[in-house]
Amino acid sequence: MIDFRSDTVTRPTQAMREAMANAPVGDDVYGDDPTVNDLEQWAAERHGFESALFCSSGTQANLLSLMAHCERGDEYLCGQQAHNYMFEGGGAAVLGSIQPQPIENEKDGTIPFTKLAAAIKPDDAHFARTRLLSIENTINGKVLPLSYMAEAREFVNQHNLKLHLDGARVYNAAIALDVDIKTISQYFDSMTVCLSKGLGAPIGSLVLGDTAFIAKVRRWRKVLGGGMRQAGILAAAAKIALTDHVARLADDHANAKKLAEGLNRLPGFTVNTGIVQTNIVFTKVDPSIDQQQLATRLKGKNIIVTPGNPMRLVTHIDISSADIDTFLYELEAAL
């Protein structure tokens, strides 16, 4: 099956399966799982933070971070397109009593600092207390420049805020920028990393921050029912994702470029190839094309896409360059 719905559909490699089967385990809620402890200690050092916590999902990792940074009645600033605002069930408001203050993103994914500054609330009982700026890299496949992240650090310092990175695909950003991950992480008070997208682990995300922050995150994880027991089975695969699957993200980026260029050669599909920077392709589809019918035909050829306009197609470890050729051939035949 060639599945373009998301990079979350990746399946664990044989090396991951073997590591999972043989992982030493203990009760992680007691802090006794040696494989989880190894992952967290290694990841904290690798990303330049004091501490780390292994969580079940990116949504949980973001929610825990927001709840650790903010108290009831506080607010966080973010982009209108931010995943932790639009696509995570309103968890910060529902479970954390934290008010999001979204600001419209620019076309390149950045958030204008002038608009962010204007949204910071005065010290007045009528308003929520602005505590945090949350940004996302990558955002809709676009890479935020290092210069923008440096400006964000200066901005939060100036306004006495904390800075959080939703780093669901931060390694895609690092590969696209051709920098070490610490070149990005250095600017942030906290950061999440999703291990079950392009990095290919079956389950898991990390929250990274200083020791006091991660202690709060750990407590909120327990409150939210996220304490896992013999989680070393999952952590073993997660570490392989970070040690063995980072460099190969460049293959996903190359395949996304190839896909975008191929779509532009087909009638009824239009891609702005200039904004295909990582592993996500958005293509406009001519309204004359019945996308539901098209998706059904493709599924009959063992290809899965999600109808939409634009249609989003995501490359990942389970999609090869040859698979791109197969998809383009079958797509043209199905039109």
Secondary structure as UniProt FT lines:
FT   STRAND          2..3
FT   HELIX           7..9
FT   HELIX           14..22
FT   HELIX           28..30
FT   HELIX           34..47
FT   STRAND          51..55
FT   HELIX           58..69
FT   TURN            72..73
FT   STRAND          74..79
FT   TURN            80..81
FT   HELIX           83..86
FT   TURN            89..90
FT   HELIX           91..96
FT   STRAND          99..103
FT   TURN            107..108
FT   HELIX           113..119
FT   TURN            125..126
FT   STRAND          129..136
FT   TURN            140..141
FT   HELIX           146..159
FT   STRAND          162..167
FT   TURN            168..169
FT   HELIX           170..177
FT   HELIX           181..185
FT   TURN            186..187
FT   STRAND          190..194
FT   TURN            198..199
FT   STRAND          205..209
FT   HELIX           211..223
FT   TURN            224..225
FT   HELIX           232..244
FT   TURN            247..248
FT   HELIX           249..264
FT   TURN            267..268
FT   STRAND          269..270
FT   HELIX           273..275
FT   STRAND          280..285
FT   TURN            287..288
FT   HELIX           291..299
FT   TURN            300..302
FT   STRAND          303..304
FT   STRAND          311..314
FT   TURN            317..318
FT   HELIX           321..334
//
